[in-house]
Amino acid sequence: MSATGIGAAVRRKEDHRFIIGTGHYTHDINRPGQAYAYFLRSPHAHAAIKSIDVKAAAQMPGVLTVLTGADLAADKIGNLICGWMIHSKDGTPMKMAPRPALATGKVCHVGDPLAVVIAETLAQARDAAEKIAVDYEVLPAVADPAAAQKKGVDAAFRSTKQVTKLDIVNNRLVPNAIEPRAAIGDYDSGTGSFTLWNTTQNPHVARLVIAAFVCMAPEHKLRVIAPDVGGGFGSKIFIYPEEVRRAMGVQACRAAGEVGGRSFLADAHGRDHVTHAEMAFDADGKILGLRAKTVANLGAYMSTFSSSIPTYLYATLLSGQYEMPQIYCEVDAVYTNTVPVDAYRGAGRPEATFVVERLMEVGAREMAQDPAELRRKNFIRTFPHQTPVIMTYDTGDYGASLKKAMELADRKGFGKRKRESARHGKLRGIGFSSYIEACGIAPSQAVGSLGAGVGLWESAEVRVNPTGSVEILTGSHTHGRGHETTFAQLASERLGIPIDNVSIVHGDTDKVQFGMGTYGSRSGAVGMSALAKALDKIEAKAKKVAAYILEAAEGDIEFKDGKFSAAGMDKSAAWGDVALNAYIAHFSGQELEPGLKEGSFYDPTNFTFPAGVEGRVHDGVAQGVGQPLYEGAVYDEHGQLVTGSFMDYAMPRADHLPSMTVDTTVTRCPSNPLGIKGCGEAGAIAAPPAVINAITDAIGTEELAMPATAQAVWAALQKSNRIAEAA
């Protein structure tokens, strides 16, 4: 490892501009003659739209145009799509209702947009929207996923003496990145081209969907730019109605922008499962099987990847880290009159981990076994390992991760700490969570066979300038993930050049070749692997140029620490000399093209699987602690979101979180050239069951749902008659 190579502790290259306030976000972009858009949203969870009258709004000061769903239909603007086709177990395709960019006929959740006003200022657009007259016929609404549902015991369960049963609610979450979603569109009437600046995690996919399915503009006439983006966590993967309306609005008048408010009513939510799960053990505590019945709330409409989250990204992870000979999972995905639900940090894996790890913990308590030992005796030990639910695990050392975690937590000293707490009238518990995560979802052929509408490869291009500096164009997108540093570290190490001589270009469909974006902890395992492949090609071509300079055979050229040398010769050439000669191109007759630029598309051979505490970065843990302790979106029986602002929806803050000790165990991944695994979602996956397992261990009852607020814990203590112990 070099001083600035992969794994070295270097200052993040991108942090300087963020710290001094010179980042370039969508809201920082202003176009000549820019107008503003404001969206009228439904106050009802379910209602027929009998009529919309926009005449008064259109006559308000500063208003340029008012658009409704009828205008989109007249212009033959298509509906939003779901990019993953799921089939039921009887082979029938999933049922998907149309989702127009502006509701027509009826609205299906509070916040469903049905009109947009474009005006000279945002205040004028907002004032005009209040003049739009909508005649609603309110219809019955359903917000509870269990209420929306209308409707063989395995041999392992018939023969066993121990079956652990749990009813689990995985609470609905509202993603709240530090930067709200925003977009600004511009139309060039001279060329007939659109430019959309957008807070998206995958600009190329956004362009593809808007061009090919929504039919807003030809793909070669649509440029999507995702500049600096202040966090995403999955909620900025999707194609939202606002982006389509932005493009239509700028064609109707001129550049139009919107900075969204907080995401309670407009952005896709996460989680929201109701599950009954059972785990069977033999007399020694070995797992015989697991079965689960889950009702997953899709919300009012299907979103971009929503069909895959409670199915192929949930049920396929129910084996956890354990040898499980039998697994049966049945998922009923239901529509309700609520905001659509899609991928949110972890996306299916947190829900699966919570089921498995709560069953393991409660099973250990029911059998009076040590929860760590119960896990250890059931860990997978030989790899590759084929689970009963599609996945093949390539590598792992789960015992080492558990051992390291127990050492860091001083498990041996827990009894003493528990007794000390009791002397002060406090209850102390300990909770475990051994998780599995599928990162860098791949290969494309495999996910295609499961219904994915896109490939899940990634691209990279390396451009070496004549002076030896390097530009890396990646289809991955950084939104607080540090790509400008980590991608540059890889190039610095491979080429032997200073990290400051490497720049990263991303997020612009006119500059970067097609790429799949960033989500699912894929940037390192897939995006950087594509970069590694491109660097292989750069090195191979540079060796040809070096052979010409050194007058040596290509096979004799060695490259190390930024210097080319020839075996048996005392001559050498520096990286910069070779780069310059690649462009001077005096190597006539060498069957070598001038220049030094190479690209690569990389499709992994398998998912990557992090284990134990690896990758438990602080921000993931913060979100992972937020779900079990603070966060929870709640709808009333009429479909109204009663936790629709930070007054009612508790976000974890810095002073809510303890100090964290982060450590790792290392098992190299054999499924990509760098041997690396994803880590971006680890904390959000592993933390919730660990926290709830610890609290329920302390209070002596399993009757505690997330979020475990002070009120919920107090009620559980009263119910378990342990309130006096905690006095």
GUTOR-364839 format. One line per 2 residues: number of its first residue (from 1); their letters; for each residue x, y, z of C-alpha. Coordinates in Angstrom, 1 decimal. Layout:
REM residues N
NUM	A	X/Y/Z; ...
This chain:
REM residues 727
1	MS	0.0/0.0/0.0; 1.4/3.4/-1.0
3	AT	1.1/6.5/1.2; -2.0/7.6/-0.7
5	GI	-3.2/4.2/-2.1; -6.2/2.1/-1.2
7	GA	-6.5/1.7/2.6; -4.3/4.7/3.4
9	AV	-5.6/7.4/5.8; -5.7/10.5/3.6
11	RR	-7.8/13.7/3.8; -10.8/13.4/1.5
13	KE	-10.3/15.4/-1.6; -13.9/16.6/-1.8
15	DH	-14.2/17.8/1.8; -12.4/21.1/1.3
17	RF	-15.0/22.6/-0.9; -17.8/21.4/1.3
19	II	-16.3/22.8/4.5; -15.7/26.2/3.0
21	GT	-19.1/26.4/1.4; -18.1/26.1/-2.3
23	GH	-19.9/22.9/-3.1; -22.1/23.0/-6.2
25	YT	-25.6/21.7/-5.5; -28.7/21.9/-7.7
27	HD	-30.0/24.8/-5.7; -26.8/26.7/-6.6
29	IN	-27.7/26.6/-10.3; -29.5/29.6/-11.7
31	RP	-30.4/29.9/-15.4; -31.2/33.1/-17.3
33	GQ	-34.9/33.9/-17.0; -35.4/31.1/-14.5
35	AY	-39.0/30.4/-13.3; -40.2/28.4/-10.4
37	AY	-42.6/25.5/-10.0; -45.0/24.7/-7.2
39	FL	-47.1/21.5/-7.0; -50.6/21.2/-5.8
41	RS	-50.9/18.0/-3.8; -53.9/16.1/-2.6
43	PH	-55.0/16.7/1.0; -57.0/13.4/0.8
45	AH	-55.7/9.8/1.0; -58.2/8.6/-1.6
47	AA	-60.5/10.7/-3.6; -62.0/11.0/-7.1
49	IK	-61.2/14.2/-9.0; -64.5/15.4/-10.2
51	SI	-63.1/18.5/-11.7; -60.0/20.9/-11.7
53	DV	-60.5/24.6/-12.5; -57.2/26.4/-13.1
55	KA	-58.5/29.6/-14.7; -58.1/31.8/-11.6
57	AA	-54.7/30.4/-11.0; -53.5/31.1/-14.5
59	QM	-54.5/34.8/-14.2; -52.5/35.4/-11.0
61	PG	-49.5/37.8/-11.2; -46.3/36.2/-12.6
63	VL	-47.9/32.9/-13.6; -46.5/31.5/-16.8
65	TV	-48.5/28.3/-17.1; -50.6/25.8/-15.1
67	LT	-50.5/22.2/-16.0; -52.7/19.3/-15.0
69	GA	-52.8/15.6/-15.7; -55.0/16.2/-18.7
71	DL	-52.2/18.4/-20.3; -49.7/15.6/-19.8
73	AA	-52.1/13.1/-21.4; -52.7/15.4/-24.3
75	DK	-49.0/15.6/-25.0; -48.8/11.8/-24.8
77	IG	-46.5/11.9/-21.8; -46.1/8.3/-20.5
79	NL	-46.5/7.0/-16.9; -43.7/6.3/-14.5
81	IC	-42.5/2.7/-14.5; -41.3/0.0/-12.1
83	GW	-38.1/-1.5/-13.3; -38.4/-5.0/-11.8
85	MI	-41.1/-7.5/-12.9; -42.1/-9.9/-10.1
87	HS	-44.2/-13.0/-10.7; -46.4/-14.6/-8.1
89	KD	-45.7/-18.2/-7.1; -48.5/-19.3/-9.5
91	GT	-46.7/-17.5/-12.4; -49.0/-14.5/-12.8
93	PM	-47.3/-11.2/-13.2; -47.5/-8.5/-10.5
95	KM	-50.5/-6.1/-10.7; -49.3/-2.6/-11.3
97	AP	-51.6/0.4/-11.6; -50.6/3.3/-13.9
99	RP	-48.7/6.1/-12.1; -49.0/9.4/-14.1
101	AL	-46.7/12.3/-13.3; -49.9/14.3/-12.4
103	AT	-52.9/12.4/-11.0; -55.9/12.1/-13.3
105	GK	-59.2/10.6/-12.3; -58.4/10.1/-8.7
107	VC	-55.7/10.7/-6.1; -54.3/7.8/-4.1
109	HV	-52.4/9.2/-1.2; -52.0/12.4/0.8
111	GD	-49.4/14.4/-1.2; -50.3/12.9/-4.6
113	PL	-49.6/15.7/-7.1; -52.4/16.8/-9.4
115	AV	-51.3/20.2/-10.8; -48.2/22.3/-11.2
117	VI	-47.9/26.1/-11.4; -44.9/27.7/-13.0
119	AE	-44.4/31.4/-12.2; -41.7/34.1/-12.1
121	TL	-41.1/33.5/-8.4; -41.8/30.6/-6.0
123	AQ	-44.1/32.8/-3.9; -46.2/33.7/-6.9
125	AR	-46.4/30.0/-7.9; -47.5/29.1/-4.4
127	DA	-50.1/31.8/-4.2; -51.5/30.8/-7.6
129	AE	-51.8/27.1/-6.5; -54.1/28.2/-3.8
131	KI	-56.5/29.5/-6.5; -56.8/26.1/-8.2
133	AV	-60.3/24.8/-7.5; -60.5/21.0/-7.2
135	DY	-63.8/19.2/-6.6; -63.0/16.0/-4.7
137	EV	-65.3/13.1/-3.9; -63.6/11.5/-0.9
139	LP	-63.4/7.7/-1.0; -62.6/5.2/1.7
141	AV	-58.9/4.9/2.4; -56.7/2.1/3.7
143	AD	-53.4/2.8/5.3; -52.8/-0.4/7.3
145	PA	-51.0/-3.0/5.2; -52.5/-5.8/7.2
147	AA	-56.0/-4.5/6.6; -55.3/-4.2/2.9
149	QK	-54.8/-7.9/2.6; -57.7/-10.2/1.6
151	KG	-56.5/-13.2/2.5; -47.7/-27.2/4.2
153	VD	-46.4/-27.0/7.4; -42.8/-28.1/6.8
155	AA	-41.6/-31.4/8.2; -38.9/-29.6/10.2
157	FR	-41.6/-27.9/12.2; -43.7/-31.0/12.7
159	ST	-40.8/-33.0/14.2; -39.1/-30.4/16.4
161	KQ	-39.6/-29.7/20.1; -38.7/-26.0/19.9
163	VT	-40.4/-23.5/17.7; -39.8/-19.8/18.3
165	KL	-42.6/-17.6/17.1; -42.7/-13.8/16.7
167	DI	-45.0/-11.2/15.3; -42.9/-8.3/13.9
169	VN	-43.7/-4.9/12.6; -40.8/-3.3/10.7
171	NR	-41.8/0.4/11.1; -42.1/2.7/8.1
173	LV	-39.3/5.2/7.8; -39.0/8.6/6.0
175	PN	-35.6/9.2/4.3; -34.4/12.7/5.2
177	AI	-31.1/13.4/3.4; -29.4/16.7/4.4
179	EP	-30.3/18.1/1.0; -33.9/17.8/0.0
181	RA	-34.7/16.7/-3.6; -34.4/19.5/-6.1
183	AI	-34.4/19.9/-9.8; -34.1/22.5/-12.5
185	GD	-34.8/22.0/-16.2; -33.7/24.1/-19.2
187	YD	-34.8/23.8/-22.8; -32.8/25.0/-25.8
189	SG	-35.3/25.8/-28.5; -32.5/26.1/-31.1
191	TG	-31.3/22.6/-30.7; -34.4/21.1/-29.2
193	SF	-32.5/19.7/-26.3; -33.3/19.5/-22.6
195	TL	-30.9/19.8/-19.6; -32.1/18.5/-16.3
197	WN	-30.1/19.2/-13.1; -31.3/16.8/-10.6
199	TT	-30.5/15.4/-7.2; -30.3/11.8/-8.4
201	QN	-28.1/8.8/-7.5; -28.2/7.5/-11.1
203	PH	-28.4/10.2/-13.8; -28.1/7.8/-16.8
205	VA	-31.0/5.7/-15.6; -33.1/8.9/-15.1
207	RL	-32.3/9.9/-18.6; -33.2/6.5/-20.0
209	VI	-36.5/6.3/-18.2; -37.6/9.8/-19.0
211	AA	-36.6/9.4/-22.7; -37.7/5.8/-23.4
213	FV	-40.8/5.3/-21.2; -42.1/8.7/-20.3
215	CM	-41.3/9.9/-23.8; -40.4/13.4/-22.7
217	AP	-37.5/13.8/-25.1; -35.2/11.7/-27.3
219	EH	-32.3/10.3/-25.2; -29.7/12.1/-27.3
221	KL	-31.5/15.4/-26.7; -31.7/15.0/-23.0
223	RV	-28.8/15.7/-20.7; -29.1/14.9/-17.0
225	IA	-26.6/16.3/-14.5; -26.3/15.3/-10.9
227	PD	-23.9/17.8/-9.3; -23.0/17.6/-5.7
229	VG	-25.8/15.8/-4.0; -26.3/16.1/-0.2
231	GG	-27.0/12.4/0.6; -29.4/9.9/-0.9
233	FG	-29.7/6.7/1.1; -31.8/5.2/-1.7
235	SK	-34.5/7.8/-1.8; -32.8/9.6/-4.8
237	IF	-32.5/6.5/-6.9; -36.0/6.7/-8.3
239	IY	-37.7/8.6/-11.1; -40.2/11.0/-9.5
241	PE	-43.2/12.8/-11.0; -41.6/16.2/-10.4
243	EV	-38.7/15.4/-12.8; -41.0/14.7/-15.6
245	RR	-43.1/17.8/-15.0; -40.0/19.9/-14.8
247	AM	-39.0/18.9/-18.3; -42.6/19.5/-19.6
249	GV	-42.7/22.8/-17.8; -39.5/24.2/-19.4
251	QA	-40.7/23.2/-22.9; -44.0/25.1/-22.2
253	CR	-42.2/28.3/-21.0; -38.6/28.5/-19.9
255	AA	-36.1/27.2/-17.3; -38.0/26.1/-14.3
257	GE	-36.7/24.9/-10.9; -37.9/23.5/-7.7
259	VG	-36.3/22.9/-4.4; -38.4/20.4/-2.5
261	GR	-39.5/20.6/1.0; -38.9/17.8/3.4
263	SF	-39.7/14.4/2.0; -42.6/13.3/4.2
265	LA	-45.2/13.5/1.5; -43.3/13.5/-1.8
267	DA	-40.4/11.1/-1.5; -40.6/7.3/-1.4
269	HG	-40.6/5.9/2.2; -38.9/2.7/3.4
271	RD	-39.6/-0.6/5.3; -43.3/-1.0/6.5
273	HV	-43.5/-4.8/6.9; -45.8/-6.9/9.1
275	TH	-44.4/-10.4/9.6; -45.2/-13.6/11.4
277	AE	-42.1/-15.7/11.6; -41.1/-19.0/13.1
279	MA	-37.8/-20.8/13.6; -37.4/-24.5/14.4
281	FD	-34.5/-25.8/16.4; -33.4/-29.3/17.4
283	AD	-32.7/-30.3/21.0; -29.1/-29.0/20.6
285	GK	-30.1/-25.6/19.2; -29.3/-26.4/15.6
287	IL	-31.6/-24.6/13.2; -33.9/-26.9/11.3
289	GL	-35.9/-24.3/9.4; -37.5/-20.9/9.1
291	RA	-40.8/-19.8/7.8; -42.2/-16.3/7.4
293	KT	-45.3/-14.7/6.2; -44.9/-11.0/5.4
295	VA	-47.3/-8.3/4.3; -45.3/-5.6/2.6
297	NL	-46.8/-2.2/2.1; -46.1/-0.8/-1.4
299	GA	-48.0/2.4/-0.8; -50.3/3.9/-3.4
301	YM	-48.2/3.2/-6.5; -45.3/1.0/-7.6
303	ST	-42.0/2.9/-7.6; -38.9/2.3/-9.6
305	FS	-37.5/-0.7/-7.8; -40.3/-1.2/-5.2
307	SS	-41.3/-4.7/-6.4; -37.9/-6.2/-5.7
309	IP	-37.4/-4.8/-2.2; -39.8/-7.0/-0.2
311	TY	-39.2/-10.0/-2.5; -35.8/-10.8/-4.0
313	LY	-33.9/-8.4/-1.7; -35.7/-9.6/1.4
315	AT	-36.6/-13.3/1.3; -33.3/-14.3/-0.3
317	LL	-31.4/-13.0/2.8; -33.4/-14.9/5.4
319	SG	-30.7/-17.5/5.7; -28.5/-14.9/7.5
321	QY	-25.1/-16.2/8.5; -26.5/-19.6/9.4
323	EM	-26.8/-23.1/8.1; -30.6/-23.4/7.4
325	PQ	-31.7/-26.5/5.6; -35.3/-25.3/5.1
327	IY	-36.7/-21.8/4.5; -40.1/-20.9/3.3
329	CE	-41.2/-17.3/2.9; -44.5/-15.9/1.5
331	VD	-44.8/-12.2/0.8; -48.0/-10.4/0.0
333	AV	-47.2/-7.0/-1.4; -50.3/-4.7/-0.9
335	YT	-51.3/-1.3/-2.1; -52.5/1.2/0.4
337	NT	-53.4/4.9/0.3; -50.0/6.0/1.5
339	VP	-46.8/7.4/0.0; -45.1/4.8/-2.2
341	VD	-42.4/2.6/-0.5; -39.1/1.7/-2.2
343	AY	-35.5/1.2/-1.4; -34.2/2.9/1.7
345	RG	-30.7/2.3/3.1; -30.3/-1.5/3.1
347	AG	-33.5/-2.1/1.1; -34.9/-5.5/2.1
349	RP	-31.8/-6.6/4.0; -32.6/-4.7/7.2
351	EA	-36.1/-6.3/7.2; -34.7/-9.8/6.7
353	TF	-31.9/-9.3/9.3; -34.4/-8.1/11.9
355	VV	-36.6/-11.2/11.4; -33.6/-13.6/11.6
357	ER	-31.8/-12.0/14.5; -34.9/-11.5/16.6
359	LM	-35.7/-15.1/16.2; -32.2/-16.2/17.1
361	EV	-32.2/-14.0/20.2; -35.6/-15.0/21.4
363	GA	-34.9/-18.7/20.6; -31.7/-18.5/22.8
365	RE	-33.7/-17.1/25.7; -36.5/-19.7/25.3
367	MA	-33.9/-22.6/25.3; -31.8/-20.9/28.0
369	QD	-28.8/-20.9/25.7; -26.1/-18.2/25.4
371	PA	-27.2/-16.1/22.4; -23.6/-15.8/21.1
373	EL	-23.0/-19.6/21.4; -26.3/-20.3/19.7
375	RR	-25.2/-18.2/16.7; -21.7/-19.7/16.7
377	KN	-22.9/-23.3/16.5; -25.2/-22.4/13.5
379	FI	-22.7/-20.3/11.6; -21.8/-21.3/8.0
381	RT	-18.2/-22.5/8.0; -17.5/-23.9/4.5
383	FP	-17.6/-21.8/1.3; -19.0/-21.4/-1.3
385	HQ	-22.3/-22.0/0.4; -25.6/-22.5/-1.4
387	TP	-28.6/-21.3/0.7; -32.1/-22.6/0.2
389	VI	-33.1/-19.2/-1.1; -31.2/-18.6/-4.3
391	MT	-28.0/-17.0/-2.8; -24.6/-18.5/-3.0
393	YD	-22.2/-17.1/-0.4; -18.7/-16.8/-1.7
395	TG	-16.7/-16.3/1.5; -16.9/-15.2/5.1
397	DY	-15.6/-15.8/8.6; -18.6/-15.1/10.8
399	GA	-17.0/-16.6/13.9; -14.1/-14.1/13.7
401	SL	-16.5/-11.2/13.4; -18.5/-12.3/16.5
403	KK	-15.3/-12.9/18.5; -14.0/-9.4/17.6
405	AM	-17.3/-7.8/18.5; -17.5/-9.6/21.9
407	EL	-13.9/-8.5/22.7; -14.6/-4.9/21.8
409	AD	-17.8/-4.9/23.9; -16.1/-6.7/26.9
411	RK	-18.7/-9.4/27.0; -17.0/-11.1/29.9
413	GF	-17.4/-8.0/32.0; -21.1/-7.5/31.2
415	GK	-22.4/-9.3/34.3; -20.5/-7.0/36.5
417	RK	-21.8/-3.9/34.7; -25.3/-5.3/34.9
419	RE	-25.1/-5.8/38.6; -23.7/-2.3/39.0
421	SA	-26.6/-0.8/37.1; -29.1/-2.8/39.2
423	RH	-27.6/-1.2/42.4; -28.5/2.2/40.9
425	GK	-32.0/1.2/40.0; -31.3/0.8/36.3
427	LR	-31.8/-2.1/33.9; -29.0/-3.2/31.5
429	GI	-29.2/-5.6/28.6; -27.0/-6.8/25.8
431	GF	-28.0/-7.6/22.3; -26.4/-9.3/19.3
433	SS	-26.8/-9.0/15.6; -25.0/-11.1/13.0
435	YI	-26.0/-9.8/9.6; -25.5/-10.7/6.0
437	EA	-25.7/-8.1/3.2; -25.8/-8.6/-0.6
439	CG	-23.8/-5.8/-2.1; -23.2/-4.9/-5.7
441	IA	-26.3/-6.8/-6.9; -25.1/-8.9/-9.9
443	PS	-24.5/-10.5/-12.3; -26.8/-8.9/-14.8
445	QA	-27.8/-12.2/-16.3; -28.9/-13.5/-12.9
447	VG	-30.9/-10.5/-11.9; -32.4/-10.4/-15.4
449	SL	-33.7/-13.9/-14.8; -35.4/-12.7/-11.6
451	GA	-37.2/-9.9/-13.4; -34.8/-6.9/-13.4
453	GV	-35.3/-4.6/-16.3; -31.7/-3.4/-16.4
455	GL	-28.2/-4.8/-16.1; -26.3/-4.0/-12.9
457	WE	-22.8/-3.7/-14.3; -20.8/-0.5/-14.1
459	SA	-18.5/1.5/-16.3; -15.2/3.4/-16.0
461	EV	-13.0/5.3/-18.4; -9.4/6.4/-17.7
463	RV	-8.1/9.4/-19.7; -4.4/10.1/-19.3
465	NP	-3.4/13.6/-20.3; 0.0/14.3/-22.1
467	TG	1.5/15.6/-18.9; 0.6/12.4/-17.1
469	SV	-2.3/13.7/-15.0; -5.4/11.4/-15.1
471	EI	-9.1/11.9/-15.4; -11.4/9.1/-14.3
473	LT	-15.0/9.1/-15.7; -17.2/6.8/-13.7
475	GS	-20.8/5.7/-14.0; -21.0/5.6/-10.2
477	HT	-22.2/8.7/-8.5; -20.9/10.2/-5.3
479	HG	-23.3/11.9/-2.9; -21.3/12.0/0.3
481	RG	-19.7/8.6/-0.3; -16.1/9.9/-0.8
483	HE	-15.6/8.6/-4.4; -13.4/11.5/-5.4
485	TT	-10.9/10.2/-2.9; -11.3/6.4/-3.0
487	FA	-11.3/6.2/-6.8; -8.3/8.5/-7.0
489	QL	-6.5/6.4/-4.4; -6.8/3.3/-6.6
491	AS	-5.4/5.2/-9.6; -2.7/6.7/-7.5
493	ER	-1.6/3.3/-6.3; -1.8/1.6/-9.6
495	LG	0.0/4.3/-11.7; 2.4/5.6/-9.0
497	IP	1.3/9.2/-9.3; 0.3/11.7/-6.6
499	ID	-3.4/11.5/-5.7; -3.7/15.2/-6.5
501	NV	-2.9/14.4/-10.1; -6.2/12.4/-10.4
503	SI	-9.6/14.0/-10.9; -12.9/12.1/-10.9
505	VH	-15.7/13.0/-13.3; -19.2/11.7/-12.6
507	GD	-22.9/12.6/-12.7; -23.1/14.1/-16.2
509	TD	-24.6/12.1/-19.0; -22.9/14.2/-21.7
511	KV	-19.5/13.6/-20.2; -19.6/10.1/-18.8
513	QF	-20.4/6.9/-20.8; -23.6/5.1/-19.6
515	GM	-23.4/3.9/-16.0; -25.8/2.5/-13.5
517	GT	-25.2/4.9/-10.6; -24.8/4.4/-6.9
519	YG	-27.0/2.3/-4.5; -26.9/-1.1/-2.9
521	SR	-23.3/-0.7/-1.7; -22.0/-1.2/-5.2
523	SG	-19.6/1.6/-5.9; -16.5/-0.1/-4.6
525	AV	-17.2/-3.7/-5.5; -18.6/-2.9/-9.0
527	GM	-17.6/0.7/-9.9; -14.0/0.5/-8.6
529	SA	-13.7/-3.0/-10.2; -14.6/-1.4/-13.5
531	LA	-11.9/1.2/-12.9; -9.4/-1.5/-12.0
533	KA	-10.1/-3.2/-15.4; -9.7/0.1/-17.2
535	LD	-6.4/0.7/-15.4; -5.2/-2.8/-16.5
537	KI	-5.8/-1.7/-20.1; -4.0/1.6/-19.5
539	EA	-1.0/-0.2/-18.1; -0.9/-2.7/-20.9
541	KA	-0.9/0.1/-23.6; 1.6/2.2/-21.6
543	KK	4.0/-0.8/-21.6; 3.8/-0.8/-25.4
545	VA	4.7/2.9/-25.5; 7.5/2.3/-22.9
547	AY	8.9/-0.6/-25.0; 9.2/1.8/-28.0
549	IL	10.9/4.5/-25.8; 13.3/2.0/-24.2
551	EA	13.9/0.0/-27.4; 13.1/-3.1/-25.6
553	AE	10.7/-6.0/-26.1; 7.2/-5.4/-24.7
555	GD	7.4/-8.6/-22.6; 10.5/-7.3/-20.8
557	IE	8.8/-4.1/-19.6; 8.1/-3.8/-15.9
559	FK	6.0/-1.1/-14.3; 6.4/-0.2/-10.6
561	DG	6.0/2.9/-8.5; 5.4/5.1/-11.6
563	KF	8.4/4.0/-13.5; 8.9/1.7/-16.5
565	SA	12.0/-0.4/-16.8; 13.3/-3.2/-19.0
567	AG	14.6/-6.4/-17.7; 18.4/-6.6/-18.1
569	MD	18.7/-2.9/-19.0; 19.7/0.1/-16.9
571	KS	17.3/2.4/-18.8; 13.9/3.5/-17.5
573	AA	11.1/5.9/-18.3; 8.9/7.9/-15.9
575	WG	5.1/7.8/-16.1; 5.0/11.3/-17.4
577	DV	7.5/10.5/-20.2; 5.4/7.6/-21.4
579	AL	2.2/9.6/-21.3; 3.7/12.4/-23.4
581	NA	5.2/10.0/-25.9; 1.8/8.3/-26.2
583	YI	0.5/11.6/-27.7; 3.7/12.6/-29.6
585	AH	3.1/9.2/-31.3; 6.4/8.8/-33.1
587	FS	6.0/5.0/-32.9; 5.1/4.5/-36.6
589	GQ	4.7/0.9/-37.7; 4.2/-0.2/-34.1
591	EL	0.5/-1.1/-34.6; -0.3/1.3/-31.8
593	EP	-2.8/4.1/-31.8; -1.9/7.5/-30.5
595	GL	-3.2/8.6/-27.1; -3.7/6.9/-23.8
597	KE	-7.4/6.4/-23.0; -9.2/3.2/-22.1
599	GS	-12.6/2.1/-20.8; -14.2/-0.9/-19.2
601	FY	-17.6/-2.3/-18.4; -17.6/-4.6/-15.4
603	DP	-20.3/-7.1/-14.5; -19.5/-9.0/-11.3
605	TN	-19.8/-12.8/-11.1; -21.6/-12.7/-7.8
607	FT	-22.9/-10.5/-5.0; -20.4/-9.6/-2.4
609	FP	-21.2/-10.4/1.3; -19.8/-8.3/4.1
611	AG	-19.8/-10.0/7.5; -20.0/-9.0/11.2
613	VE	-18.8/-5.6/12.1; -17.0/-4.9/8.8
615	GR	-18.1/-1.6/7.3; -20.2/-0.5/10.3
617	VH	-19.5/3.1/9.5; -20.8/5.8/11.8
619	DG	-23.6/7.2/9.5; -25.0/3.8/8.9
621	VA	-25.1/3.1/12.6; -26.8/6.4/13.2
623	QG	-29.6/5.4/10.8; -29.6/1.9/12.3
625	VG	-30.1/3.3/15.8; -32.7/5.8/14.6
627	QP	-35.2/3.1/13.5; -35.4/1.1/16.7
629	LY	-35.3/4.1/19.1; -36.8/7.2/17.4
631	EG	-38.1/7.0/13.9; -41.5/5.9/12.7
633	AV	-44.0/7.2/10.2; -47.6/6.8/11.4
635	YD	-50.8/7.1/9.4; -54.3/7.4/10.9
637	EH	-57.3/5.4/9.8; -58.1/8.0/7.2
639	GQ	-54.7/7.8/5.5; -53.4/11.1/7.0
641	LV	-49.7/11.1/7.9; -49.7/12.2/11.5
643	TG	-45.9/12.3/11.7; -45.6/14.7/8.7
645	SF	-42.9/17.0/10.1; -39.9/17.0/12.5
647	MD	-42.3/18.1/15.2; -43.7/14.6/15.2
649	YA	-41.1/12.5/13.4; -38.0/12.1/15.6
651	MP	-34.6/12.0/13.7; -31.6/10.8/15.6
653	RA	-29.3/13.7/16.5; -25.6/13.7/17.5
655	DH	-26.4/13.9/21.2; -28.6/10.8/20.9
657	LP	-25.7/8.6/19.8; -23.0/7.1/21.9
659	SM	-19.3/7.1/21.0; -18.6/4.2/18.7
661	TV	-15.6/1.9/18.4; -15.2/0.7/14.8
663	DT	-13.1/-2.3/13.9; -13.1/-4.9/11.1
665	TV	-12.3/-8.4/10.2; -11.1/-9.1/6.7
667	TR	-12.1/-11.8/4.3; -11.2/-11.0/0.7
669	CP	-14.0/-11.3/-1.8; -13.2/-13.7/-4.7
671	SN	-15.9/-12.3/-6.9; -14.2/-9.1/-8.0
673	PL	-10.6/-8.1/-9.0; -10.1/-5.9/-5.9
675	GI	-11.3/-8.4/-3.4; -13.4/-5.8/-1.7
677	KG	-17.0/-5.7/-0.4; -19.6/-3.1/0.0
679	CG	-20.1/-1.4/3.4; -22.4/1.6/2.9
681	EA	-25.5/0.0/4.4; -24.0/-2.2/7.1
683	GA	-24.8/-0.2/10.1; -28.4/0.4/9.0
685	IA	-28.9/-3.4/8.5; -27.2/-4.7/11.7
687	AP	-28.0/-2.1/14.3; -31.9/-2.4/14.7
689	PA	-32.0/-6.0/16.0; -29.0/-5.4/18.2
691	VI	-30.6/-2.5/19.8; -34.0/-4.2/20.3
693	NA	-32.4/-7.4/21.5; -30.5/-5.3/24.1
695	IT	-33.6/-3.5/25.3; -35.7/-6.6/25.5
697	DA	-32.9/-8.4/27.4; -32.9/-5.6/29.9
699	IG	-36.7/-5.3/30.5; -37.4/-9.0/30.3
701	TE	-40.2/-9.0/27.7; -40.3/-9.4/24.0
703	EL	-43.5/-7.3/23.7; -41.7/-4.2/22.4
705	AM	-42.0/-2.9/18.8; -39.9/-0.3/17.0
707	PA	-39.5/2.5/17.8; -38.7/1.8/21.4
709	TA	-39.5/5.3/22.6; -39.5/6.1/26.3
711	QA	-43.2/5.8/26.4; -43.1/2.3/24.7
713	VW	-40.4/1.0/27.1; -42.3/2.3/30.1
715	AA	-45.5/0.6/28.9; -43.6/-2.7/28.3
717	LQ	-42.0/-2.5/31.8; -45.4/-2.0/33.4
719	KS	-46.8/-5.0/31.4; -43.9/-7.2/32.5
721	NR	-44.2/-6.0/36.1; -40.5/-4.9/36.1
723	IA	-41.3/-1.2/36.6; -40.2/-1.3/40.2
725	EA	-36.7/-2.6/39.2; -36.2/0.4/37.0
727	A	-37.4/2.9/39.5
